[in-house]
Structures are given as structure tokens and as C-alpha cells.
Amino acid sequence: MKQLLTLLTLLISTQAYAVLPQENDGATLKLDWFWQNESGKQQVVQALFTRNQVKQGVQDQQKINFTLNAPIRALHGYIGPRLMHVLDSINSVSPEHATKFVSIEHAFSVKDTSPESTLFWQAYYQYQDDAFNLLRVSPCLTQNEVDGPCIRPNYSQIFYSYRQSFSGLAEQLRSHEGASISIQNAQSWLLNIPNAEEHHDRFSPPLTVLLENVADSDERALLLATLISQIAPDYRMFLVYPANSNGSASPAWLTIEARSGASGTPVVIDNNEHTLLTGSPALLKEMMTTQTPMVSEPLY
């Protein structure tokens, strides 16, 4: 369940550098990075992804971006034909005296207790949920939109779709010194990915972030979460963003339970202490100072 977040204090820093990814011969894509760990020692990590994984990442990116830019068209493209089939079926089996739906618009205008209307609305809500799931998006927590439905990437769904793909990469960042150092290694490695300008109308899942070698705040937070879930799986993580944001919710922050030992800004989510792992602590403090409503969405 999404909860409101309160801020306590601030800080984070690490350092690394990147080598551009190169494609390997055969059925996999091979990505290499050079970086410096917490002791300043140069490290090399590699990641291998199958062609199917890369294809899935690109397809998910295309679906999400299309939906963010044209939510009504995207949702209607899935729901519309299915509802037409439902209307034909309802009309064919309903009694002669029952309401016969002449169009989807007509069915929407009728919302009563009749079996025909009940069946239509049950089908609509089911297909709406199916469309959100297929398109990897979810409705915003607040629905005060003017120009159309408020849609954002379904961060939790995307997280679970990709976290296993990053197990090999994450294992190379794991430290024998425990969870806090492993998390620090993941944060340090993440600095290989250059910052992108914040944007609301497009979103890259974790795998396509690596292909593009650039990420804004919610993309960066989700990528880090996929890694930490593999190397420090015992701690809950939340994606935090302004409640009134639309599209790809930027700016965004990632937090983890404070008992993980991770270093960073203390925050409180649902009366539990957490630590800020990504994003600008100063910007979050500014938003909390101005009483901007914030949402913390559980990822894991």
C-alpha cells in the first residue's frame, strides 16, 4: 500500500567511471564497466543479456512510452475491440425486452442493476486491469488531470519483471563484508550511468537504461532496486515521488530500510526508519518544507 513519507535529514556520494557497452558475438549482449569500489580499487563487472531479454526490454519501453504519450488511445486500442465482442454477446443472449446496446458509448451511459449492464461493467473493469498489466502502467494515485487520464509506469510490476535478469551483475557487486558495503558498491557502480534530464513522457526499464547508458531519477532508482534486491534481499525498498506528478514520475527517490545499514539520508515511511539511496536530498527536503504531498510506493 502506498504511504505518505516524512523527511528527517540528508547526504550521499560515490565515484566511478564507465566504458561504453559493446555487443558480443552470438546470442547474447555483453556489457562491461570499469569502476572504483569503496576502497578506491579499480573493478571490472560484466553483464550478459540474451537477445530475448533485450527484445523484451525494448518492447516494454515502446509500450510504456506510447501509453504515457497517448493514454486514451493506448487503453482504447486494447479495451475497445474486446468490449465490442462483449456487447455482441450480451445482445445475443439477452431477452427481447432487455436493453440492447447499440455502441460502447451507449453501454457506458447505462449503469443500472440490470444483468446486461452488470455484465458490461464487469467486463470493462476486467479489461481495464488487463490493459494496465499489458502496457506496464498504472493509474496515478491522484486523479486531478485535465487533459486525460493520469498514467504512470507500474514500477512494482517492472521491478519484478527485470530483477532476476540482473542476478549475475548484482553478484559481482556483492561484498563479503555484508549488506551495507554491497549496497554501497551498487550505488558506486550506478554512477557509471550518466544523468538524463527529468522527463514525464517517456520511461526506460532497467535493461534499456543500460543500452542507452543514460537515466533520469525514477529510471535510476528502479535500476538500483533491481540490483539491491539480489545482493541485499532482506530489506524493503520504496520508490518515492510527488503525489501530483503525472507520467514518468520525476523527480523520484529510492529508499531502503534503515536496518540494512546503508549510509544516507534518514527518512520515515509508515512509521519505519528508512535511508535515502538515490536522488537529491536537498530537493526532497525542499518539497517536504513546502508540504508537497509525497507517495512512497513499495517495490519489494
C-alpha positions in Angstrom: 0.0 0.0 0.0 1.3 3.5 -0.9 2.1 5.6 2.2 3.0 9.3 2.7 6.6 10.0 3.5 8.2 12.3 6.1 11.8 13.7 5.8 14.3 13.8 8.7 17.8 14.8 7.3 20.4 14.5 4.3 23.6 13.1 2.2 25.2 10.6 -0.3 28.3 10.3 -2.6 30.4 7.8 -4.5 32.6 7.8 -7.6 33.1 5.7 -10.7 33.6 5.8 -14.5 32.2 3.9 -17.5 33.3 2.1 -20.6 30.6 2.1 -23.3 28.9 -1.3 -23.7 29.8 -3.5 -26.6 27.8 -6.2 -28.3 29.1 -9.7 -28.2 29.0 -12.3 -31.0 26.4 -14.9 -30.6 23.0 -14.9 -28.8 23.9 -12.5 -26.0 24.6 -8.8 -25.4 27.7 -8.3 -23.3 28.2 -5.1 -21.2 31.4 -4.1 -19.4 32.1 -1.5 -16.8 35.2 -0.3 -15.0 34.6 1.4 -11.7 36.2 2.1 -8.3 34.9 0.4 -5.1 34.7 2.0 -1.7 38.5 1.4 -1.2 39.4 3.2 -4.4 40.3 -0.1 -6.1 39.6 -0.5 -9.8 37.0 -3.2 -10.5 35.5 -4.7 -13.7 32.0 -6.1 -13.9 30.2 -7.7 -16.8 26.6 -8.4 -17.6 25.2 -10.8 -20.3 21.7 -10.5 -21.6 20.0 -12.8 -24.1 18.5 -11.4 -27.3 15.1 -12.2 -26.0 15.7 -10.2 -22.8 16.9 -7.2 -24.9 13.9 -7.6 -27.2 11.5 -7.6 -24.2 13.2 -4.5 -22.7 12.8 -2.6 -26.0 9.1 -3.7 -26.4 8.3 -2.7 -22.8 9.9 0.7 -23.3 7.9 1.2 -26.5 4.6 0.2 -24.9 5.1 2.4 -21.8 6.2 5.4 -23.9 3.2 5.1 -26.2 0.9 4.9 -23.3 2.4 7.8 -21.5 2.0 10.0 -24.6 -1.4 8.7 -25.7 -3.1 7.0 -22.7 -6.6 7.1 -24.1 -5.6 5.7 -27.5 -3.4 3.0 -25.9 -6.1 1.8 -23.5 -8.9 2.0 -26.0 -6.8 0.0 -28.5 -6.8 -2.9 -26.1 -10.2 -2.5 -24.5 -12.3 -1.3 -27.4 -12.4 -4.4 -29.6 -12.9 -6.7 -26.6 -15.8 -4.6 -25.3 -17.4 -4.8 -28.8 -17.3 -8.5 -28.6 -18.9 -8.4 -25.1 -21.7 -6.1 -26.4 -22.5 -8.5 -29.3 -22.5 -11.5 -26.8 -24.8 -9.6 -24.3 -27.2 -8.5 -27.0 -27.4 -12.0 -28.5 -28.3 -13.8 -25.2 -30.4 -11.1 -23.5 -34.2 -11.3 -23.6 -36.2 -9.3 -26.2 -37.4 -6.8 -23.6 -33.9 -6.1 -22.3 -31.8 -3.1 -23.3 -29.9 -3.7 -26.5 -26.6 -1.8 -26.6 -26.0 -0.1 -29.9 -22.5 1.1 -29.1 -19.8 1.2 -26.4 -20.9 4.8 -25.6 -24.4 3.6 -25.2 -23.3 0.9 -22.7 -21.3 3.5 -20.7 -24.4 5.7 -20.4 -26.3 2.8 -18.9 -25.2 1.9 -15.4 -28.0 0.2 -13.6 -28.7 -3.1 -11.8 -29.8 -5.0 -14.9 -27.9 -8.2 -15.8 -26.9 -6.7 -19.1 -25.3 -3.5 -17.6 -23.7 -5.6 -14.8 -22.1 -7.9 -17.3 -20.8 -5.0 -19.4 -19.2 -3.2 -16.4 -17.7 -6.4 -15.1 -16.1 -6.9 -18.4 -14.9 -3.3 -18.7 -13.1 -3.3 -15.3 -11.5 -6.7 -16.1 -10.2 -5.5 -19.5 -9.1 -2.2 -18.0 -7.0 -4.1 -15.5 -5.7 -6.4 -18.2 -4.7 -3.4 -20.3 -2.8 -1.8 -17.5 -1.0 -5.0 -16.9 -0.1 -5.5 -20.6 1.0 -1.9 -21.1 3.1 -1.9 -17.8 1.4 1.2 -16.5 -1.0 2.1 -13.6 -3.3 4.9 -12.8 -2.0 7.8 -10.7 -2.8 7.9 -7.0 -4.4 11.4 -7.5 -6.8 11.8 -10.5 -6.9 15.6 -10.9 -5.9 15.5 -14.6 -7.4 17.9 -17.1 -6.2 16.7 -20.5 -6.8 13.0 -20.0 -6.2 10.1 -17.6 -3.2 10.3 -15.3 -1.0 7.3 -16.0 2.5 6.3 -14.7 4.8 3.3 -15.2 3.9 0.4 -12.9 7.2 0.5 -11.0 6.5 -2.6 -8.9 5.5 -4.7 -12.0 8.5 -3.6 -13.9 10.8 -4.2 -11.0 9.7 -7.8 -10.6 9.9 -8.4 -14.4 13.6 -7.5 -14.5 15.2 -8.2 -11.1 16.1 -11.8 -12.0 17.8 -10.6 -15.2 20.3 -8.7 -13.1 21.3 -11.5 -10.7 24.7 -12.1 -12.5 25.6 -8.4 -12.4 24.4 -8.0 -8.9 26.5 -10.9 -7.7 29.7 -9.2 -8.8 28.8 -6.2 -6.6 28.2 -8.3 -3.5 30.7 -7.8 -0.7 31.7 -10.4 1.8 31.6 -7.5 4.4 27.8 -7.6 4.4 24.7 -5.8 3.1 25.8 -2.2 3.7 29.0 -2.5 1.7 27.2 -4.4 -1.1 24.6 -1.6 -1.3 27.5 0.9 -1.4 29.1 -1.0 -4.2 25.8 -0.9 -6.2 25.5 2.8 -5.6 29.0 3.4 -6.7 28.5 1.2 -9.9 25.3 3.2 -10.7 27.4 6.3 -11.1 28.6 4.8 -14.4 25.1 5.7 -15.8 25.1 9.4 -16.8 22.2 11.6 -15.6 19.4 12.4 -18.0 17.1 15.4 -17.8 13.9 14.7 -16.0 11.1 13.8 -18.3 7.5 12.7 -17.8 6.5 11.4 -21.2 9.0 8.5 -21.6 10.5 5.8 -19.4 13.2 3.2 -19.9 13.0 -0.1 -18.0 16.3 -1.2 -16.3 17.6 -3.2 -19.3 17.1 -0.4 -21.8 18.7 2.1 -19.4 21.9 0.0 -19.8 21.5 0.0 -23.6 21.0 3.8 -23.7 23.6 4.5 -21.0 21.5 7.3 -19.5 18.8 7.6 -16.8 16.7 10.1 -15.0 15.7 9.8 -11.4 12.9 7.1 -11.5 14.8 5.0 -14.0 17.9 5.2 -11.9 16.0 4.3 -8.7 14.4 1.3 -10.3 17.7 0.0 -11.8 19.4 0.3 -8.4 16.4 -1.5 -6.7 16.8 -4.5 -9.1 20.4 -4.9 -8.1 19.9 -4.4 -4.3 17.1 -6.9 -4.3 19.6 -9.5 -5.4 22.5 -8.6 -3.1 20.5 -7.5 0.0 17.2 -9.2 -0.3 16.1 -9.0 3.3 15.2 -5.3 3.3 12.1 -3.5 2.0 12.5 -0.7 -0.6 10.2 2.1 -1.7 10.1 4.4 -4.7 9.2 7.9 -3.6 7.8 10.7 -5.8 5.4 13.7 -5.6 1.8 12.7 -5.4 0.7 15.2 -8.1 3.2 14.1 -10.7 2.0 12.6 -14.0 3.6 10.3 -16.5 7.1 9.0 -15.6 7.1 10.4 -12.1 10.1 12.7 -11.9 11.8 13.6 -9.6 11.9 10.2 -7.7 13.9 8.7 -4.9 14.7 5.1 -3.8 14.7 4.2 -0.1 15.7 1.1 1.9 15.0 0.0 5.4 17.5 1.7 7.8 18.3 -1.7 9.4 20.2 -2.5 6.2 23.0 -0.3 7.5 23.1 1.7 4.2 24.5 5.2 4.5 22.4 8.1 3.5 19.6 10.5 4.4 17.2 9.2 7.2 13.5 9.2 6.2 10.4 7.7 7.9 7.9 5.7 5.9 4.8 4.3 7.6 6.5 4.9 11.0 9.5 2.9 10.0 13.0 4.3 9.6 14.4 4.2 6.0 17.5 5.5 4.2 17.5 7.5 1.0 19.7 5.9 -1.6 19.2 8.0 -4.8 18.1 11.5 -5.8 18.8 14.9 -4.4 18.2 15.1 -0.6 18.1 18.9 -0.9 15.3 18.7 -3.4 13.3 16.3 -1.2 13.8 18.5 1.8 12.6 21.5 -0.2 9.4 19.6 -1.2 8.8 18.5 2.3 9.4 22.0 3.6 6.7 23.3 1.2 4.4 20.4 2.3 4.3 18.8 -1.2 2.3 15.6 -0.8 4.6 12.6 -1.4 3.9 9.0 -2.3 6.1 6.0 -1.2 5.4 3.0 -3.5 6.6 -0.4 -2.2 8.8 -2.3 -4.6 10.0 -5.2 -2.5 
